Amino acid sequence: MALGVRLFVSVIGLHLSSLLYVCSCGTLLDPTTPVEVLNRKGPNGEDMHLVFSDEFSVPSRSFSDGSDPVWTALEKNDYTNAALHYYTAKAATTEDGKLKIRTRINPKTFKSLNEKTKKYERETKHYSSAMLQSWNKFCFTGGYVEVRARPPGNAYTGGLWPALWMMGNLARATYVGSSDWMWPWSYDDCEGHPSPSSQMFNACQKEKHYGMG
């Protein structure tokens, strides 16, 4: 479950672009966000200001496509990393001041493309879960994101892979055709690693990106 998502940025170098509906109060801040976290010092001593927050305090939110101004819950097969589940918006909601994602035994049969034969066939997955994305709704350059979350299950029991990802808007997670040559790595030393030419955007480029690359 996730207890909250917050984005802090410095005034210098701030770039925000958003397709979000901005409420009449003119802010992307959740009104239930504590006042004491609105401003803080960054890792290098710079003044950081909160520009976006979601505390998931409103109960029974729907995250199906078009239902929420911030997040979209996928309704599709996850064919990456040999995943055993099908993503559905019904597996995500808010209650008790938290975003809750539930993974259940819930067989689903659907049409899928066989990547080897390049033909469509029927496939069944026996688990359902959820992935929420802010793709194409909220983009930023610079700053840092703070997430409070509680992964499910026992940390020493295999089979679960809860994750929180940050990815540029040019690619969309689980839509693998969009992420070819885009998936980021974060090596500190690029010598001896795959050529930077195999990935258009990577940490081996010399350009500075407001402390993020």
BALOBA-1460 file (C-alpha; in Angstrom, 3 decimals):
// residues 213
<rec num="1" residu="m" x="0.000" y="0.000" z="0.000"/>
<rec num="2" residu="a" x="1.104" y="3.607" z="-0.563"/>
<rec num="3" residu="l" x="0.571" y="6.234" z="2.109"/>
<rec num="4" residu="g" x="1.517" y="9.285" z="0.052"/>
<rec num="5" residu="v" x="3.482" y="10.744" z="-2.887"/>
<rec num="6" residu="r" x="5.191" y="14.151" z="-2.767"/>
<rec num="7" residu="l" x="7.349" y="16.105" z="-5.244"/>
<rec num="8" residu="f" x="9.841" y="18.710" z="-4.013"/>
<rec num="9" residu="v" x="11.673" y="21.117" z="-6.334"/>
<rec num="10" residu="s" x="14.017" y="24.056" z="-6.002"/>
<rec num="11" residu="v" x="12.941" y="27.363" z="-7.519"/>
<rec num="12" residu="i" x="16.103" y="27.505" z="-9.622"/>
<rec num="13" residu="g" x="15.832" y="25.208" z="-12.623"/>
<rec num="14" residu="l" x="12.206" y="24.328" z="-12.027"/>
<rec num="15" residu="h" x="10.278" y="23.056" z="-15.031"/>
<rec num="16" residu="l" x="6.802" y="21.633" z="-14.602"/>
<rec num="17" residu="s" x="4.414" y="20.708" z="-17.354"/>
<rec num="18" residu="s" x="1.106" y="19.164" z="-16.500"/>
<rec num="19" residu="l" x="-2.164" y="18.164" z="-18.087"/>
<rec num="20" residu="l" x="-3.711" y="18.049" z="-14.634"/>
<rec num="21" residu="y" x="-6.831" y="19.965" z="-13.807"/>
<rec num="22" residu="v" x="-5.704" y="22.618" z="-11.325"/>
<rec num="23" residu="c" x="-8.361" y="23.280" z="-8.715"/>
<rec num="24" residu="s" x="-9.724" y="26.737" z="-7.958"/>
<rec num="25" residu="c" x="-7.187" y="27.109" z="-5.173"/>
<rec num="26" residu="g" x="-4.469" y="27.145" z="-7.875"/>
<rec num="27" residu="t" x="-2.360" y="24.312" z="-6.517"/>
<rec num="28" residu="l" x="-1.480" y="20.672" z="-7.115"/>
<rec num="29" residu="l" x="-1.050" y="20.110" z="-3.395"/>
<rec num="30" residu="d" x="-3.308" y="17.772" z="-1.498"/>
<rec num="31" residu="p" x="-5.095" y="19.946" z="1.105"/>
<rec num="32" residu="t" x="-4.479" y="17.278" z="3.745"/>
<rec num="33" residu="t" x="-0.684" y="17.475" z="3.346"/>
<rec num="34" residu="p" x="0.852" y="18.670" z="6.647"/>
<rec num="35" residu="v" x="1.986" y="22.303" z="6.567"/>
<rec num="36" residu="e" x="5.359" y="21.431" z="8.071"/>
<rec num="37" residu="v" x="6.446" y="19.541" z="4.920"/>
<rec num="38" residu="l" x="5.748" y="22.360" z="2.445"/>
<rec num="39" residu="n" x="9.335" y="23.623" z="2.613"/>
<rec num="40" residu="r" x="12.581" y="21.888" z="3.466"/>
<rec num="41" residu="k" x="16.298" y="21.831" z="2.752"/>
<rec num="42" residu="g" x="17.506" y="19.718" z="-0.153"/>
<rec num="43" residu="p" x="20.460" y="17.294" z="-0.101"/>
<rec num="44" residu="n" x="22.859" y="20.122" z="-1.049"/>
<rec num="45" residu="g" x="21.373" y="22.674" z="1.338"/>
<rec num="46" residu="e" x="19.155" y="24.336" z="-1.260"/>
<rec num="47" residu="d" x="15.649" y="25.519" z="-0.434"/>
<rec num="48" residu="m" x="13.087" y="22.991" z="-1.681"/>
<rec num="49" residu="h" x="9.371" y="23.648" z="-2.057"/>
<rec num="50" residu="l" x="6.548" y="21.149" z="-2.333"/>
<rec num="51" residu="v" x="4.682" y="21.536" z="-5.649"/>
<rec num="52" residu="f" x="2.694" y="18.300" z="-5.814"/>
<rec num="53" residu="s" x="1.314" y="15.897" z="-3.233"/>
<rec num="54" residu="d" x="-1.260" y="13.136" z="-2.982"/>
<rec num="55" residu="e" x="-2.029" y="11.728" z="0.453"/>
<rec num="56" residu="f" x="-4.779" y="9.361" z="-0.818"/>
<rec num="57" residu="s" x="-7.025" y="10.594" z="1.964"/>
<rec num="58" residu="v" x="-10.259" y="10.639" z="-0.093"/>
<rec num="59" residu="p" x="-11.913" y="7.194" z="0.186"/>
<rec num="60" residu="s" x="-13.118" y="5.001" z="-2.682"/>
<rec num="61" residu="r" x="-11.236" y="6.752" z="-5.483"/>
<rec num="62" residu="s" x="-11.395" y="5.132" z="-8.906"/>
<rec num="63" residu="f" x="-8.240" y="5.051" z="-11.023"/>
<rec num="64" residu="s" x="-9.708" y="3.662" z="-14.237"/>
<rec num="65" residu="d" x="-8.751" y="5.518" z="-17.414"/>
<rec num="66" residu="g" x="-10.182" y="9.051" z="-17.302"/>
<rec num="67" residu="s" x="-11.465" y="8.812" z="-13.708"/>
<rec num="68" residu="d" x="-8.619" y="10.490" z="-11.845"/>
<rec num="69" residu="p" x="-6.710" y="13.688" z="-12.769"/>
<rec num="70" residu="v" x="-3.400" y="12.368" z="-11.430"/>
<rec num="71" residu="w" x="-3.235" y="8.600" z="-11.857"/>
<rec num="72" residu="t" x="-4.301" y="5.994" z="-14.399"/>
<rec num="73" residu="a" x="-4.579" y="2.329" z="-13.447"/>
<rec num="74" residu="l" x="-3.719" y="0.087" z="-16.382"/>
<rec num="75" residu="e" x="-6.224" y="-2.344" z="-17.874"/>
<rec num="76" residu="k" x="-3.946" y="-4.685" z="-19.791"/>
<rec num="77" residu="n" x="-1.755" y="-7.732" z="-19.732"/>
<rec num="78" residu="d" x="1.703" y="-7.385" z="-18.239"/>
<rec num="79" residu="y" x="3.973" y="-9.415" z="-20.510"/>
<rec num="80" residu="t" x="7.257" y="-8.130" z="-19.052"/>
<rec num="81" residu="n" x="9.536" y="-10.200" z="-16.817"/>
<rec num="82" residu="a" x="7.319" y="-13.290" z="-17.183"/>
<rec num="83" residu="a" x="4.642" y="-11.649" z="-15.024"/>
<rec num="84" residu="l" x="1.864" y="-13.953" z="-13.821"/>
<rec num="85" residu="h" x="-0.791" y="-11.273" z="-13.416"/>
<rec num="86" residu="y" x="-3.160" y="-9.146" z="-15.463"/>
<rec num="87" residu="y" x="-3.427" y="-5.441" z="-14.546"/>
<rec num="88" residu="t" x="-6.892" y="-4.132" z="-13.767"/>
<rec num="89" residu="a" x="-8.128" y="-0.860" z="-12.297"/>
<rec num="90" residu="k" x="-10.470" y="-2.814" z="-10.024"/>
<rec num="91" residu="a" x="-7.446" y="-3.913" z="-7.982"/>
<rec num="92" residu="a" x="-6.665" y="-0.361" z="-6.781"/>
<rec num="93" residu="t" x="-8.648" y="1.972" z="-4.552"/>
<rec num="94" residu="t" x="-8.260" y="4.219" z="-1.511"/>
<rec num="95" residu="e" x="-9.423" y="3.433" z="1.993"/>
<rec num="96" residu="d" x="-8.317" y="4.301" z="5.527"/>
<rec num="97" residu="g" x="-6.200" y="7.157" z="4.135"/>
<rec num="98" residu="k" x="-4.132" y="4.837" z="1.940"/>
<rec num="99" residu="l" x="-3.874" y="3.721" z="-1.651"/>
<rec num="100" residu="k" x="-4.371" y="-0.037" z="-1.595"/>
<rec num="101" residu="i" x="-3.392" y="-2.400" z="-4.399"/>
<rec num="102" residu="r" x="-4.655" y="-5.943" z="-4.003"/>
<rec num="103" residu="t" x="-3.291" y="-9.000" z="-5.796"/>
<rec num="104" residu="r" x="-5.820" y="-11.808" z="-5.969"/>
<rec num="105" residu="i" x="-6.427" y="-15.168" z="-7.593"/>
<rec num="106" residu="n" x="-8.716" y="-13.977" z="-10.369"/>
<rec num="107" residu="p" x="-8.473" y="-15.814" z="-13.721"/>
<rec num="108" residu="k" x="-8.638" y="-13.622" z="-16.818"/>
<rec num="109" residu="t" x="-8.659" y="-14.815" z="-20.443"/>
<rec num="110" residu="f" x="-7.745" y="-12.289" z="-23.108"/>
<rec num="111" residu="k" x="-6.361" y="-11.838" z="-26.615"/>
<rec num="112" residu="s" x="-2.575" y="-11.520" z="-26.757"/>
<rec num="113" residu="l" x="0.144" y="-11.360" z="-29.379"/>
<rec num="114" residu="n" x="2.616" y="-14.215" z="-29.470"/>
<rec num="115" residu="e" x="5.946" y="-12.439" z="-29.986"/>
<rec num="116" residu="k" x="7.523" y="-15.521" z="-31.576"/>
<rec num="117" residu="t" x="4.805" y="-16.392" z="-34.090"/>
<rec num="118" residu="k" x="3.514" y="-12.796" z="-34.443"/>
<rec num="119" residu="k" x="-0.030" y="-14.173" z="-34.243"/>
<rec num="120" residu="y" x="-2.828" y="-13.400" z="-31.805"/>
<rec num="121" residu="e" x="-3.980" y="-16.142" z="-29.470"/>
<rec num="122" residu="r" x="-6.032" y="-16.611" z="-26.317"/>
<rec num="123" residu="e" x="-4.128" y="-16.478" z="-23.047"/>
<rec num="124" residu="t" x="-5.242" y="-16.921" z="-19.446"/>
<rec num="125" residu="k" x="-3.593" y="-15.467" z="-16.365"/>
<rec num="126" residu="h" x="-4.740" y="-16.522" z="-12.930"/>
<rec num="127" residu="y" x="-3.827" y="-13.443" z="-10.878"/>
<rec num="128" residu="s" x="-4.924" y="-9.818" z="-11.017"/>
<rec num="129" residu="s" x="-3.119" y="-6.782" z="-9.639"/>
<rec num="130" residu="a" x="-2.753" y="-3.073" z="-10.414"/>
<rec num="131" residu="m" x="-0.223" y="-0.567" z="-11.725"/>
<rec num="132" residu="l" x="-0.863" y="3.172" z="-11.367"/>
<rec num="133" residu="q" x="0.880" y="5.607" z="-13.701"/>
<rec num="134" residu="s" x="1.051" y="9.390" z="-13.999"/>
<rec num="135" residu="w" x="2.254" y="9.051" z="-17.605"/>
<rec num="136" residu="n" x="1.349" y="12.044" z="-19.802"/>
<rec num="137" residu="k" x="-0.388" y="13.740" z="-16.893"/>
<rec num="138" residu="f" x="2.396" y="15.137" z="-14.744"/>
<rec num="139" residu="c" x="5.975" y="15.783" z="-15.896"/>
<rec num="140" residu="f" x="8.823" y="17.553" z="-14.145"/>
<rec num="141" residu="t" x="12.530" y="18.259" z="-14.448"/>
<rec num="142" residu="g" x="14.573" y="18.600" z="-11.294"/>
<rec num="143" residu="g" x="13.705" y="18.051" z="-7.659"/>
<rec num="144" residu="y" x="13.017" y="14.794" z="-5.923"/>
<rec num="145" residu="v" x="10.051" y="12.571" z="-5.205"/>
<rec num="146" residu="e" x="9.215" y="11.276" z="-1.751"/>
<rec num="147" residu="v" x="7.026" y="8.185" z="-1.446"/>
<rec num="148" residu="r" x="5.767" y="6.476" z="1.685"/>
<rec num="149" residu="a" x="4.766" y="2.882" z="0.990"/>
<rec num="150" residu="r" x="4.460" y="-0.452" z="2.740"/>
<rec num="151" residu="p" x="5.291" y="-3.459" z="0.537"/>
<rec num="152" residu="p" x="3.102" y="-6.542" z="0.973"/>
<rec num="153" residu="g" x="4.012" y="-9.867" z="2.475"/>
<rec num="154" residu="n" x="7.219" y="-11.117" z="4.019"/>
<rec num="155" residu="a" x="10.406" y="-9.546" z="2.644"/>
<rec num="156" residu="y" x="12.100" y="-12.966" z="2.732"/>
<rec num="157" residu="t" x="9.376" y="-14.767" z="0.771"/>
<rec num="158" residu="g" x="9.745" y="-14.803" z="-3.004"/>
<rec num="159" residu="g" x="7.059" y="-14.308" z="-5.623"/>
<rec num="160" residu="l" x="6.188" y="-10.644" z="-5.080"/>
<rec num="161" residu="w" x="7.794" y="-7.675" z="-6.839"/>
<rec num="162" residu="p" x="6.299" y="-4.434" z="-5.551"/>
<rec num="163" residu="a" x="8.040" y="-1.441" z="-7.086"/>
<rec num="164" residu="l" x="7.980" y="2.333" z="-7.450"/>
<rec num="165" residu="w" x="9.418" y="3.548" z="-10.753"/>
<rec num="166" residu="m" x="10.408" y="6.892" z="-12.245"/>
<rec num="167" residu="m" x="10.598" y="7.031" z="-16.023"/>
<rec num="168" residu="g" x="10.672" y="9.773" z="-18.619"/>
<rec num="169" residu="n" x="7.478" y="10.587" z="-20.467"/>
<rec num="170" residu="l" x="8.878" y="9.386" z="-23.816"/>
<rec num="171" residu="a" x="8.391" y="5.779" z="-22.699"/>
<rec num="172" residu="r" x="5.485" y="4.126" z="-20.909"/>
<rec num="173" residu="a" x="6.038" y="1.208" z="-18.566"/>
<rec num="174" residu="t" x="4.767" y="-2.204" z="-19.780"/>
<rec num="175" residu="y" x="4.342" y="-0.818" z="-23.323"/>
<rec num="176" residu="v" x="7.633" y="-2.346" z="-24.361"/>
<rec num="177" residu="g" x="7.667" y="-0.912" z="-27.878"/>
<rec num="178" residu="s" x="7.847" y="2.576" z="-26.384"/>
<rec num="179" residu="s" x="10.767" y="1.774" z="-24.074"/>
<rec num="180" residu="d" x="13.184" y="0.207" z="-26.588"/>
<rec num="181" residu="w" x="16.551" y="1.969" z="-26.183"/>
<rec num="182" residu="m" x="15.080" y="4.112" z="-23.429"/>
<rec num="183" residu="w" x="15.309" y="2.044" z="-20.256"/>
<rec num="184" residu="p" x="17.659" y="3.923" z="-17.889"/>
<rec num="185" residu="w" x="20.688" y="2.653" z="-16.045"/>
<rec num="186" residu="s" x="22.509" y="4.480" z="-13.290"/>
<rec num="187" residu="y" x="26.159" y="3.417" z="-13.366"/>
<rec num="188" residu="d" x="28.544" y="5.844" z="-11.653"/>
<rec num="189" residu="d" x="31.390" y="4.674" z="-13.906"/>
<rec num="190" residu="c" x="30.408" y="4.087" z="-17.526"/>
<rec num="191" residu="e" x="33.656" y="2.433" z="-18.668"/>
<rec num="192" residu="g" x="33.279" y="-1.260" z="-19.367"/>
<rec num="193" residu="h" x="29.487" y="-1.087" z="-19.476"/>
<rec num="194" residu="p" x="27.233" y="-1.247" z="-22.537"/>
<rec num="195" residu="s" x="27.863" y="1.516" z="-25.022"/>
<rec num="196" residu="p" x="25.864" y="4.694" z="-24.351"/>
<rec num="197" residu="s" x="24.946" y="4.626" z="-28.043"/>
<rec num="198" residu="s" x="22.634" y="1.682" z="-27.282"/>
<rec num="199" residu="q" x="20.471" y="3.951" z="-25.155"/>
<rec num="200" residu="m" x="19.419" y="7.447" z="-26.196"/>
<rec num="201" residu="f" x="19.134" y="8.831" z="-22.673"/>
<rec num="202" residu="n" x="21.479" y="7.610" z="-19.981"/>
<rec num="203" residu="a" x="23.564" y="8.601" z="-16.971"/>
<rec num="204" residu="c" x="26.764" y="8.437" z="-19.033"/>
<rec num="205" residu="q" x="26.015" y="11.648" z="-20.899"/>
<rec num="206" residu="k" x="27.898" y="14.682" z="-19.620"/>
<rec num="207" residu="e" x="24.961" y="17.078" z="-19.611"/>
<rec num="208" residu="k" x="23.756" y="18.144" z="-16.187"/>
<rec num="209" residu="h" x="20.042" y="17.882" z="-15.477"/>
<rec num="210" residu="y" x="19.455" y="19.854" z="-12.306"/>
<rec num="211" residu="g" x="21.275" y="17.307" z="-10.195"/>
<rec num="212" residu="m" x="19.306" y="14.297" z="-11.447"/>
<rec num="213" residu="g" x="21.685" y="12.864" z="-14.029"/>
